Amino acid sequence: MGGKGCRGHTRCGESSLTDAPALLPSGLVTDDDDVKSDGDSSRLPDWVFPPPEGFIAADLDRIPDAPTHTELIDGSLVFRSPQTCIHMRTVSLLTEGLHRQIPRDLRVRRDMSVILGLRQRPEPDVSVIRAQAERGPDQTSYEAEDVLLVVEVVSPDSEERDRKRKPQLYAEADIPNFWRVENNSGRPTVYVYELDPATKAYALTGIHHDRLKLSLPFKIDIDLTEIDAL
């Protein structure tokens, strides 16, 4: 996510960077024990420190050196760990399966961020959007109102967010469908949720192990065992 500056501020371990009284941004995960122990921020690039008013969604397009796939959750920068083989294969299985069956007025997207609010810009593993949401080849995000489905494939280092915080944010943004995908001995198990618009919360509508067959957000039939051939 390129650009110059971040409102005046110039995949290994996952980290969350927020404003804090300490010299190090709160929640920073690093393998440098010296930095952890003495709080020496001189070794950190300037862009990890938020401006006085904090990070906002648009900043992800302006931070010059942010790692690829950086997310913004509750105003904090979140970095992804290197993805595992099973994660990559699961995302590929679902992306390809959706693409084969998607209606002409919809599109399947992988690893594209969604702006949910001023300080919320997560990047779901897979999403289904309306075709008119496409604005050009340099587009870096979509608006929540154009998203019909978001999919999060759970990784060990993202369990809390994928299982709890992200579903809350997606539901509050009125995204009607959410899938959470868990690794079950090398096979995906898909937990399918539908939004209750009255409560702005997701209700579990099914748990799918070998076959994912649904009628929403469109007719879907994916053989989950095909992951063995990927």
N, C-alpha and C positions, 0 to 999 in steps of 0.2 A: 504494500500500500504506500505508494510514493507521494511526493509532494515536498514543499519547502516550509519548514517551521511548523509549529503547533500553537497558534494564537500567541506568538511571541516567544515560544520556547523552541530554542533550537531543539529446532523443536527439541529441546532438551527438557529439563524439569519444568513443570507447569507453575506459573506464578501469577499472583494478583498484586498489582501495584496501586496503592492508594495514598492519599495525603495523610501524614501522621507527624506527631511531634518529633519522633526519632529522626536521625539523619538518613537512615535507610527508609525507603517507602515501605509502609506496612504490608506484610504478606509476601515480600520478595523472597523467592526460593532461589538459592544459589549454592553451588558446591564450594565456594570460596570461604573457608572457615575463618580466615582473617577478617573478611568483610563482615561476616556474621557476628564475630566477637567484639570488634571495636567500632562498628557502625561507620566505617570509613566510606563515605559516599563518593569520594573523588574518583573511584574506579568505575563508577556508573555513568553512562551517557546522560546528557542533559534531558533528553526526551522522556526518560522514565519518570521524571518528576512532574506532577500535574501543575498546570497554571493555578493561580489563586482561586479561581472559580471552579476548578476541577475539570476533568475530562468530560467531553460530550461526544455524541455519536459521530458528528462530522469530523472530529479530530483524527479518526482512524485513516482518513484520506489525506491527512496533512502531516502525520508524523513520518519523517523521512526514513528512519532506520528501523521501524517496528518490524518484527518477524512476520512472515507470511501467516495468515489465518489468526492474527491477533483479534481477540474479541473485547467488547466492553460490556461488563456485567455490573450493574449498580454503581456505575461510574469508575470501576476499576479495570485496568488492563489485564487480560487473561491470556497467557501464552499456552499453546498446545505442546504436549510432549510428542516425540516421534510416534507415528501411528504404527500399530502392530499389523502383521499380515492378516489376521482374522478380521480386524477392523476394516482394512482396505477391501478385502474380499466381500464382506457383508455390505459395505456401501456400494460396491460395484454390482452385486446381485440385485439390490433393491433399485438402484438407478436404472439399470438395464431393463428390469422387469416392468417398472413403471413406464419407461419410455416406449416399450412395445405396445402398451395399451392406452396411452393417454389420449384424450380427445384433442382435436385440432386447435381448440381455443385455449389450451393449457400448455405449460412447459415444465419439464423436470430440470432442476438445477442442483448442482453438487458444490458444497463449500462456498456458498454465497451468503454474505451477511444480510440480516434483516433488521431494519430500524424499528424498534418497538416503542421508543420514547427518547427523551432528551439524553438520558444516560444509559440507555440499553441498546446494544447492538451485538447480539449473539450471532454465531455462524453455525446454523444447523448442518448436519452432515448431508442431508438431502432435503429438498423442498419442492413443492409444486406451486407454481405461480400462474396467474392469468397472463396470457400472451401479450396483452397490451401493456404489461408492466415493463416490457423491454424497451429501453430508451436509446440503446446504442452499444457499440462494442467496448467502450471504456467504462461502462457502468460497473459500480462496485458493490451495490446493495439494492435491496428491494424494500418497499414500505409494507408494513404488516397487513394493511387492507388489501393488498394484492396477493397474499399468500393463503392457500387453502389447506396445505399440509406441511408440517415440519417433522423431521425424523432425526432422532438423536441415537447414535450407536454408542452405548455406554462403554467407557474405558475405565480401568482401575483408578486412574488419577482424576477422573471427571465424574465419579459416581454421584457425589452430593449434588452437583449442579444439574446433571442430566436427569436425575431421579426426582429432584425437589425444586430447585430454584428456577431452572429454565421452563419446566412446565407451568409454573405459576406465572412467569412473565408472558409466555405465549398465550395462556388463557386470558390474562388481563388485557392483552392486545387483540382479543377476539379472533384469533386464528382457530378455525373450526375443528381441525383434526390434528392429532399429535400421536406419533408412534415412538415408543421407547423400545430399543432393541438390545437384548442381553445375549451375551455369549454363553451358550449352554453346551459345554464339551465340544467346542468347535462347530456348533450349529447355531444359527440365530433363532431366538425366541422373540416374537414380536408382540408387544403389549399395545393394543389399539385403544385410543381414547377419543371421545367426542365431547365437544364443548357444550356445557349447559349454559345457555346465554343468560338465564336468570341469575345464576350464582357466579358466573364467570369462573367456573372451575371445570376441570375435565372429569368425565365419568368413564370408567373402564368398560369397554363393550366387548372385549374378547382377548384371549391369549392364544397365539398361533405358533405351532411348533414346526410341523412339516409342510404345511400349505397355508398361504395367506390369501383368503378369498373374501372380498369385501364388495359392498355396493357404494361406499363413500370414500373419498370425494368423487369417485367414478368407479365403474366396474373394474375390479382388480383381481387377478388370479396369478399368484407367484408360487412356484415350487421352491420352497426354502431349502430343500435337500440338494438343489443344483449347486449349492456352494461347494460341494465336494469336488466338482469338476473345474472350479476356478483356480 
